Amino acid sequence: MSRDDGFDVADVNTGHLDDPKVRSLWRALGPDQDAMSRALLLHFATILASWRQGCRVPVDEAVPVWLDPDAALVDALRAAGLLDRSGKLPARSWKGWFSPAWERREVRRESGRLGGLRAKGQRPVSDAIAMLQAPDSGATPDRPTGRSVRTVRQDRPSVAGEAPKNGARATTTRTLAELVTPEALAAVGRKP
């Protein structure tokens, strides 16, 4: 068992104290509230220790140091069906609660692992292609923003009309409005 098999938080039914097995325990213990409280505490300690460990823990290992594992109370928990013969949570009940939580966690771990693989350049899980998500600047070809971009063109002379010297590239200054054409917007999947 790995240290990651357990949980820090347990799934517990909010109606646990009204469960038919708890009512059966109450009938077996009579009107003794002290005995009922200690028996339920032994049961909850077993539930919590089992969730923490990720496996069914016997009541004598789960009991808090400040509470005696009273054999009569453990027998009453067994008779009510809250513990099995070995003093552990019944296997069917345990699997019904723990297995779905464990599977949910494994799905989350796997999706995180796959996300990490994609981030490292591993094989993607799907063939989907993400669209470019750039914030809208409000610029359109007919409404310039006033910002300009320096572009480098090798097929044109410089702005002054001179040919570049010593193999240098010609540069020109253009506004963003000149660069953002309907064709450019269509290329990235945005409406002009």
Sequence and secondary structure as in RCSB ss.txt:
>XXXX:A:sequence
MSRDDGFDVADVNTGHLDDPKVRSLWRALGPDQDAMSRALLLHFATILASWRQGCRVPVDEAVPVWLDPDAALVD
ALRAAGLLDRSGKLPARSWKGWFSPAWERREVRRESGRLGGLRAKGQRPVSDAIAMLQAPDSGATPDRPTGRSVR
TVRQDRPSVAGEAPKNGARATTTRTLAELVTPEALAAVGRKP
>XXXX:A:secstr
  GGGS SS    TTGGGSHHHHHHHHHHTT HHHHHHHHHHHHHHHHHHHHHTS   HHHHS TTS   HHHHH
HHHHHTSS TTSS  HHHHHHHHHHHHHHHHHHHHHHHHHHHHHTT   SS             BTTB  S EEE
EEESSS  TTS   STT  EEEEEEHHHH  HHHHHHTT   
